[in-house]
Amino acid sequence: MAPIGLNPDYNGRLSVDRVALLSGHYGVAWQMEWDTSGMTLATTGDDGMVRLWQSNLNGVWHHQAAFEPTSYPHME
């Protein structure tokens, strides 16, 4: 049973719509997390940066902050 408002297809997949294209990472962005309000998004990727994005009440997303890593883990 799907939560109210969600309509999966016959394979159980939910449809996805692009609502914004956020540019800022160099390389691939590979993880993202929303806050509980759905108005702030944190992304990270190949460049090691963590970026915060915020949506206004009209659904327009803006880059708010970027956090640069102080060091990369040593890979052997």
Biopython code that builds the backbone (N, CA, C, O; Angstrom):
import numpy as np
from Bio.PDB.StructureBuilder import StructureBuilder

atoms = [
    (1, "MET", "N", (0.841, -1.174, 0.000)),
    (1, "MET", "CA", (0.000, 0.000, 0.000)),
    (1, "MET", "C", (0.893, 1.247, 0.000)),
    (1, "MET", "O", (1.784, 1.377, 0.840)),
    (2, "ALA", "N", (0.652, 2.150, -0.934)),
    (2, "ALA", "CA", (1.427, 3.386, -1.034)),
    (2, "ALA", "C", (0.827, 4.457, -0.132)),
    (2, "ALA", "O", (-0.386, 4.488, 0.075)),
    (3, "PRO", "N", (1.671, 5.336, 0.405)),
    (3, "PRO", "CA", (1.147, 6.457, 1.195)),
    (3, "PRO", "C", (0.193, 7.300, 0.360)),
    (3, "PRO", "O", (0.265, 7.309, -0.869)),
    (4, "ILE", "N", (-0.687, 7.996, 1.032)),
    (4, "ILE", "CA", (-1.666, 8.854, 0.353)),
    (4, "ILE", "C", (-0.958, 9.838, -0.558)),
    (4, "ILE", "O", (0.035, 10.449, -0.163)),
    (5, "GLY", "N", (-1.463, 9.997, -1.780)),
    (5, "GLY", "CA", (-0.912, 10.951, -2.732)),
    (5, "GLY", "C", (0.139, 10.364, -3.650)),
    (5, "GLY", "O", (0.538, 11.021, -4.611)),
    (6, "LEU", "N", (0.607, 9.137, -3.389)),
    (6, "LEU", "CA", (1.597, 8.494, -4.238)),
    (6, "LEU", "C", (0.904, 7.440, -5.095)),
    (6, "LEU", "O", (0.108, 6.648, -4.590)),
    (7, "ASN", "N", (1.203, 7.432, -6.380)),
    (7, "ASN", "CA", (0.581, 6.495, -7.297)),
    (7, "ASN", "C", (1.641, 5.736, -8.073)),
    (7, "ASN", "O", (2.006, 6.139, -9.178)),
    (8, "PRO", "N", (2.144, 4.634, -7.507)),
    (8, "PRO", "CA", (3.157, 3.860, -8.235)),
    (8, "PRO", "C", (2.562, 3.188, -9.456)),
    (8, "PRO", "O", (1.360, 2.924, -9.506)),
    (9, "ASP", "N", (3.417, 2.907, -10.456)),
    (9, "ASP", "CA", (2.962, 2.184, -11.639)),
    (9, "ASP", "C", (2.826, 0.699, -11.297)),
    (9, "ASP", "O", (2.993, 0.311, -10.141)),
    (10, "TYR", "N", (2.525, -0.126, -12.294)),
    (10, "TYR", "CA", (2.291, -1.552, -12.040)),
    (10, "TYR", "C", (3.534, -2.281, -11.536)),
    (10, "TYR", "O", (3.415, -3.372, -10.977)),
    (11, "ASN", "N", (4.745, -1.694, -11.725)),
    (11, "ASN", "CA", (5.984, -2.275, -11.193)),
    (11, "ASN", "C", (6.327, -1.741, -9.805)),
    (11, "ASN", "O", (7.345, -2.119, -9.225)),
    (12, "GLY", "N", (5.491, -0.874, -9.282)),
    (12, "GLY", "CA", (5.744, -0.300, -7.968)),
    (12, "GLY", "C", (6.637, 0.921, -7.992)),
    (12, "GLY", "O", (7.046, 1.410, -6.939)),
    (13, "ARG", "N", (6.948, 1.426, -9.185)),
    (13, "ARG", "CA", (7.826, 2.602, -9.304)),
    (13, "ARG", "C", (7.013, 3.881, -9.269)),
    (13, "ARG", "O", (5.900, 3.942, -9.792)),
    (14, "LEU", "N", (7.581, 4.893, -8.650)),
    (14, "LEU", "CA", (6.973, 6.210, -8.621)),
    (14, "LEU", "C", (7.539, 7.052, -9.742)),
    (14, "LEU", "O", (8.710, 6.909, -10.095)),
    (15, "SER", "N", (6.731, 7.921, -10.304)),
    (15, "SER", "CA", (7.225, 8.810, -11.355)),
    (15, "SER", "C", (8.069, 9.913, -10.722)),
    (15, "SER", "O", (7.885, 10.268, -9.558)),
    (16, "VAL", "N", (8.992, 10.443, -11.512)),
    (16, "VAL", "CA", (9.875, 11.502, -11.052)),
    (16, "VAL", "C", (9.802, 12.644, -12.053)),
    (16, "VAL", "O", (9.904, 12.430, -13.261)),
    (17, "ASP", "N", (9.628, 13.837, -11.553)),
    (17, "ASP", "CA", (9.616, 15.033, -12.393)),
    (17, "ASP", "C", (10.771, 15.930, -11.991)),
    (17, "ASP", "O", (11.028, 16.137, -10.804)),
    (18, "ARG", "N", (11.478, 16.472, -13.004)),
    (18, "ARG", "CA", (12.542, 17.432, -12.705)),
    (18, "ARG", "C", (11.878, 18.759, -12.362)),
    (18, "ARG", "O", (11.062, 19.280, -13.122)),
    (19, "VAL", "N", (12.239, 19.285, -11.219)),
    (19, "VAL", "CA", (11.691, 20.571, -10.797)),
    (19, "VAL", "C", (12.731, 21.675, -10.854)),
    (19, "VAL", "O", (12.385, 22.857, -10.848)),
    (20, "ALA", "N", (14.021, 21.295, -10.909)),
    (20, "ALA", "CA", (15.087, 22.295, -10.968)),
    (20, "ALA", "C", (16.363, 21.624, -11.450)),
    (20, "ALA", "O", (16.554, 20.423, -11.262)),
    (21, "LEU", "N", (17.228, 22.402, -12.069)),
    (21, "LEU", "CA", (18.565, 21.962, -12.434)),
    (21, "LEU", "C", (19.531, 22.818, -11.631)),
    (21, "LEU", "O", (19.633, 24.026, -11.841)),
    (22, "LEU", "N", (20.239, 22.172, -10.707)),
    (22, "LEU", "CA", (21.133, 22.888, -9.796)),
    (22, "LEU", "C", (22.573, 22.688, -10.261)),
    (22, "LEU", "O", (23.075, 21.564, -10.273)),
    (23, "SER", "N", (23.222, 23.760, -10.637)),
    (23, "SER", "CA", (24.601, 23.696, -11.111)),
    (23, "SER", "C", (25.534, 24.199, -10.028)),
    (23, "SER", "O", (25.240, 25.189, -9.357)),
    (24, "GLY", "N", (26.656, 23.522, -9.855)),
    (24, "GLY", "CA", (27.615, 23.990, -8.872)),
    (24, "GLY", "C", (28.715, 22.990, -8.598)),
    (24, "GLY", "O", (29.854, 23.382, -8.348)),
    (25, "HIS", "N", (28.399, 21.701, -8.640)),
    (25, "HIS", "CA", (29.421, 20.695, -8.374)),
    (25, "HIS", "C", (30.288, 20.483, -9.616)),
    (25, "HIS", "O", (29.804, 20.558, -10.746)),
    (26, "TYR", "N", (31.576, 20.216, -9.388)),
    (26, "TYR", "CA", (32.472, 19.804, -10.465)),
    (26, "TYR", "C", (32.472, 18.286, -10.457)),
    (26, "TYR", "O", (32.865, 17.674, -9.463)),
    (27, "GLY", "N", (32.048, 17.684, -11.520)),
    (27, "GLY", "CA", (31.896, 16.236, -11.554)),
    (27, "GLY", "C", (30.483, 15.854, -11.171)),
    (27, "GLY", "O", (29.550, 16.647, -11.297)),
    (28, "VAL", "N", (30.343, 14.641, -10.707)),
    (28, "VAL", "CA", (29.037, 14.063, -10.416)),
    (28, "VAL", "C", (28.603, 14.396, -8.990)),
    (28, "VAL", "O", (29.391, 14.285, -8.051)),
    (29, "ALA", "N", (27.351, 14.802, -8.839)),
    (29, "ALA", "CA", (26.744, 14.908, -7.511)),
    (29, "ALA", "C", (26.146, 13.546, -7.207)),
    (29, "ALA", "O", (25.304, 13.058, -7.961)),
    (30, "TRP", "N", (26.564, 12.930, -6.123)),
    (30, "TRP", "CA", (26.160, 11.550, -5.874)),
    (30, "TRP", "C", (25.331, 11.329, -4.629)),
    (30, "TRP", "O", (24.915, 10.200, -4.366)),
    (31, "GLN", "N", (25.076, 12.372, -3.852)),
    (31, "GLN", "CA", (24.208, 12.205, -2.699)),
    (31, "GLN", "C", (23.479, 13.503, -2.418)),
    (31, "GLN", "O", (24.033, 14.588, -2.591)),
    (32, "MET", "N", (22.224, 13.385, -1.980)),
    (32, "MET", "CA", (21.458, 14.559, -1.590)),
    (32, "MET", "C", (20.487, 14.183, -0.485)),
    (32, "MET", "O", (20.014, 13.050, -0.401)),
    (33, "GLU", "N", (20.208, 15.155, 0.350)),
    (33, "GLU", "CA", (19.293, 14.968, 1.473)),
    (33, "GLU", "C", (18.471, 16.242, 1.662)),
    (33, "GLU", "O", (19.009, 17.348, 1.626)),
    (34, "TRP", "N", (17.169, 16.076, 1.864)),
    (34, "TRP", "CA", (16.295, 17.205, 2.158)),
    (34, "TRP", "C", (16.114, 17.330, 3.655)),
    (34, "TRP", "O", (16.207, 16.346, 4.389)),
    (35, "ASP", "N", (15.851, 18.570, 4.109)),
    (35, "ASP", "CA", (15.457, 18.747, 5.494)),
    (35, "ASP", "C", (13.986, 18.347, 5.625)),
    (35, "ASP", "O", (13.333, 18.055, 4.623)),
    (36, "THR", "N", (13.468, 18.333, 6.835)),
    (36, "THR", "CA", (12.101, 17.863, 7.053)),
    (36, "THR", "C", (11.041, 18.756, 6.417)),
    (36, "THR", "O", (9.933, 18.294, 6.147)),
    (37, "SER", "N", (11.358, 20.020, 6.173)),
    (37, "SER", "CA", (10.375, 20.913, 5.546)),
    (37, "SER", "C", (10.348, 20.758, 4.033)),
    (37, "SER", "O", (9.387, 21.173, 3.386)),
    (38, "GLY", "N", (11.398, 20.160, 3.459)),
    (38, "GLY", "CA", (11.487, 20.039, 2.007)),
    (38, "GLY", "C", (11.937, 21.307, 1.322)),
    (38, "GLY", "O", (11.918, 21.384, 0.093)),
    (39, "MET", "N", (12.341, 22.303, 2.089)),
    (39, "MET", "CA", (12.734, 23.593, 1.519)),
    (39, "MET", "C", (14.241, 23.760, 1.416)),
    (39, "MET", "O", (14.705, 24.679, 0.741)),
    (40, "THR", "N", (15.023, 22.898, 2.066)),
    (40, "THR", "CA", (16.480, 22.971, 2.016)),
    (40, "THR", "C", (17.016, 21.624, 1.583)),
    (40, "THR", "O", (16.583, 20.580, 2.072)),
    (41, "LEU", "N", (17.969, 21.658, 0.654)),
    (41, "LEU", "CA", (18.571, 20.461, 0.096)),
    (41, "LEU", "C", (20.082, 20.546, 0.272)),
    (41, "LEU", "O", (20.682, 21.579, -0.025)),
    (42, "ALA", "N", (20.699, 19.478, 0.748)),
    (42, "ALA", "CA", (22.157, 19.391, 0.844)),
    (42, "ALA", "C", (22.631, 18.388, -0.198)),
    (42, "ALA", "O", (22.062, 17.304, -0.325)),
    (43, "THR", "N", (23.683, 18.750, -0.950)),
    (43, "THR", "CA", (24.237, 17.855, -1.968)),
    (43, "THR", "C", (25.737, 17.729, -1.769)),
    (43, "THR", "O", (26.385, 18.631, -1.238)),
    (44, "THR", "N", (26.282, 16.597, -2.202)),
    (44, "THR", "CA", (27.726, 16.398, -2.199)),
    (44, "THR", "C", (28.084, 15.546, -3.402)),
    (44, "THR", "O", (27.231, 14.859, -3.964)),
    (45, "GLY", "N", (29.350, 15.596, -3.794)),
    (45, "GLY", "CA", (29.744, 14.851, -4.973)),
    (45, "GLY", "C", (31.228, 14.642, -5.089)),
    (45, "GLY", "O", (31.968, 14.727, -4.110)),
    (46, "ASP", "N", (31.659, 14.360, -6.329)),
    (46, "ASP", "CA", (33.053, 14.051, -6.612)),
    (46, "ASP", "C", (34.014, 15.154, -6.194)),
    (46, "ASP", "O", (35.171, 14.877, -5.878)),
    (47, "ASP", "N", (33.550, 16.398, -6.186)),
    (47, "ASP", "CA", (34.436, 17.511, -5.840)),
    (47, "ASP", "C", (34.663, 17.638, -4.340)),
    (47, "ASP", "O", (35.467, 18.467, -3.915)),
    (48, "GLY", "N", (33.972, 16.835, -3.521)),
    (48, "GLY", "CA", (34.148, 16.875, -2.079)),
    (48, "GLY", "C", (33.403, 18.001, -1.385)),
    (48, "GLY", "O", (33.412, 18.088, -0.157)),
    (49, "MET", "N", (32.767, 18.852, -2.150)),
    (49, "MET", "CA", (32.029, 19.982, -1.582)),
    (49, "MET", "C", (30.664, 19.535, -1.075)),
    (49, "MET", "O", (30.050, 18.625, -1.632)),
    (50, "VAL", "N", (30.198, 20.179, -0.021)),
    (50, "VAL", "CA", (28.814, 20.054, 0.423)),
    (50, "VAL", "C", (28.160, 21.385, 0.108)),
    (50, "VAL", "O", (28.640, 22.438, 0.528)),
    (51, "ARG", "N", (27.071, 21.335, -0.629)),
    (51, "ARG", "CA", (26.371, 22.561, -1.018)),
    (51, "ARG", "C", (24.960, 22.538, -0.444)),
    (51, "ARG", "O", (24.301, 21.499, -0.422)),
    (52, "LEU", "N", (24.509, 23.700, 0.020)),
    (52, "LEU", "CA", (23.149, 23.846, 0.513)),
    (52, "LEU", "C", (22.354, 24.687, -0.468)),
    (52, "LEU", "O", (22.819, 25.722, -0.944)),
    (53, "TRP", "N", (21.160, 24.228, -0.758)),
    (53, "TRP", "CA", (20.238, 24.888, -1.675)),
    (53, "TRP", "C", (18.947, 25.137, -0.921)),
    (53, "TRP", "O", (18.553, 24.342, -0.068)),
    (54, "GLN", "N", (18.289, 26.243, -1.237)),
    (54, "GLN", "CA", (17.031, 26.538, -0.569)),
    (54, "GLN", "C", (16.001, 26.981, -1.588)),
    (54, "GLN", "O", (16.301, 27.729, -2.518)),
    (55, "SER", "N", (14.784, 26.506, -1.396)),
    (55, "SER", "CA", (13.671, 26.847, -2.269)),
    (55, "SER", "C", (12.870, 27.977, -1.640)),
    (55, "SER", "O", (12.656, 28.002, -0.428)),
    (56, "ASN", "N", (12.430, 28.914, -2.477)),
    (56, "ASN", "CA", (11.524, 29.935, -1.954)),
    (56, "ASN", "C", (10.090, 29.404, -2.057)),
    (56, "ASN", "O", (9.884, 28.276, -2.504)),
    (57, "LEU", "N", (9.122, 30.184, -1.659)),
    (57, "LEU", "CA", (7.732, 29.727, -1.660)),
    (57, "LEU", "C", (7.184, 29.506, -3.063)),
    (57, "LEU", "O", (6.150, 28.859, -3.227)),
    (58, "ASN", "N", (7.868, 30.037, -4.084)),
    (58, "ASN", "CA", (7.454, 29.827, -5.476)),
    (58, "ASN", "C", (8.110, 28.596, -6.085)),
    (58, "ASN", "O", (7.879, 28.289, -7.254)),
    (59, "GLY", "N", (8.930, 27.884, -5.306)),
    (59, "GLY", "CA", (9.582, 26.680, -5.801)),
    (59, "GLY", "C", (10.856, 26.932, -6.588)),
    (59, "GLY", "O", (11.345, 26.033, -7.272)),
    (60, "VAL", "N", (11.406, 28.145, -6.504)),
    (60, "VAL", "CA", (12.653, 28.475, -7.183)),
    (60, "VAL", "C", (13.807, 28.194, -6.224)),
    (60, "VAL", "O", (13.817, 28.678, -5.092)),
    (61, "TRP", "N", (14.785, 27.403, -6.691)),
    (61, "TRP", "CA", (15.919, 26.989, -5.852)),
    (61, "TRP", "C", (17.096, 27.936, -6.020)),
    (61, "TRP", "O", (17.407, 28.370, -7.130)),
    (62, "HIS", "N", (17.757, 28.257, -4.892)),
    (62, "HIS", "CA", (18.924, 29.137, -4.888)),
    (62, "HIS", "C", (20.045, 28.480, -4.088)),
    (62, "HIS", "O", (19.801, 27.816, -3.081)),
    (63, "HIS", "N", (21.271, 28.677, -4.550)),
    (63, "HIS", "CA", (22.448, 28.184, -3.834)),
    (63, "HIS", "C", (22.646, 29.070, -2.611)),
    (63, "HIS", "O", (22.689, 30.294, -2.734)),
    (64, "GLN", "N", (22.767, 28.463, -1.431)),
    (64, "GLN", "CA", (22.892, 29.222, -0.197)),
    (64, "GLN", "C", (24.289, 29.191, 0.404)),
    (64, "GLN", "O", (24.761, 30.199, 0.929)),
    (65, "ALA", "N", (24.957, 28.037, 0.333)),
    (65, "ALA", "CA", (26.263, 27.918, 0.986)),
    (65, "ALA", "C", (27.028, 26.748, 0.397)),
    (65, "ALA", "O", (26.443, 25.821, -0.162)),
    (66, "ALA", "N", (28.364, 26.806, 0.534)),
    (66, "ALA", "CA", (29.226, 25.707, 0.110)),
    (66, "ALA", "C", (30.269, 25.481, 1.190)),
    (66, "ALA", "O", (30.843, 26.426, 1.730)),
    (67, "PHE", "N", (30.503, 24.218, 1.494)),
    (67, "PHE", "CA", (31.493, 23.841, 2.499)),
    (67, "PHE", "C", (32.567, 23.015, 1.816)),
    (67, "PHE", "O", (32.285, 21.973, 1.224)),
    (68, "GLU", "N", (33.789, 23.486, 1.904)),
    (68, "GLU", "CA", (34.920, 22.827, 1.257)),
    (68, "GLU", "C", (35.588, 21.876, 2.243)),
    (68, "GLU", "O", (35.755, 22.221, 3.413)),
    (69, "PRO", "N", (35.974, 20.679, 1.787)),
    (69, "PRO", "CA", (36.653, 19.755, 2.698)),
    (69, "PRO", "C", (38.019, 20.306, 3.094)),
    (69, "PRO", "O", (38.699, 20.947, 2.292)),
    (70, "THR", "N", (38.407, 20.049, 4.325)),
    (70, "THR", "CA", (39.719, 20.498, 4.777)),
    (70, "THR", "C", (40.802, 19.509, 4.383)),
    (70, "THR", "O", (41.972, 19.877, 4.270)),
    (71, "SER", "N", (40.416, 18.249, 4.172)),
    (71, "SER", "CA", (41.366, 17.247, 3.696)),
    (71, "SER", "C", (40.582, 16.076, 3.117)),
    (71, "SER", "O", (39.414, 15.869, 3.446)),
    (72, "TYR", "N", (41.231, 15.330, 2.267)),
    (72, "TYR", "CA", (40.624, 14.129, 1.711)),
    (72, "TYR", "C", (41.195, 12.926, 2.431)),
    (72, "TYR", "O", (42.361, 12.944, 2.825)),
    (73, "PRO", "N", (40.394, 11.868, 2.613)),
    (73, "PRO", "CA", (40.951, 10.673, 3.257)),
    (73, "PRO", "C", (42.050, 10.081, 2.402)),
    (73, "PRO", "O", (41.995, 10.148, 1.175)),
    (74, "HIS", "N", (43.048, 9.503, 3.047)),
    (74, "HIS", "CA", (44.161, 8.869, 2.340)),
    (74, "HIS", "C", (43.697, 7.535, 1.790)),
    (74, "HIS", "O", (43.222, 6.682, 2.539)),
    (75, "MET", "N", (43.831, 7.351, 0.491)),
    (75, "MET", "CA", (43.407, 6.119, -0.170)),
    (75, "MET", "C", (44.645, 5.258, -0.447)),
    (75, "MET", "O", (45.641, 5.759, -0.969)),
    (76, "GLU", "N", (44.590, 3.996, -0.108)),
    (76, "GLU", "CA", (45.723, 3.095, -0.389)),
    (76, "GLU", "C", (45.293, 2.025, -1.349)),
    (76, "GLU", "O", (46.094, 1.166, -1.716)),
]
sb = StructureBuilder()
sb.init_structure("model")
sb.init_model(0)
sb.init_chain("A")
sb.init_seg("    ")
for serial, (resi, resn, name, xyz) in enumerate(atoms, 1):
    if name == "N":
        sb.init_residue(resn, " ", resi, " ")
    sb.init_atom(name, np.array(xyz, "f"), 0.0, 1.0, " ", f" {name:<3s}", serial, name[0])
structure = sb.get_structure()
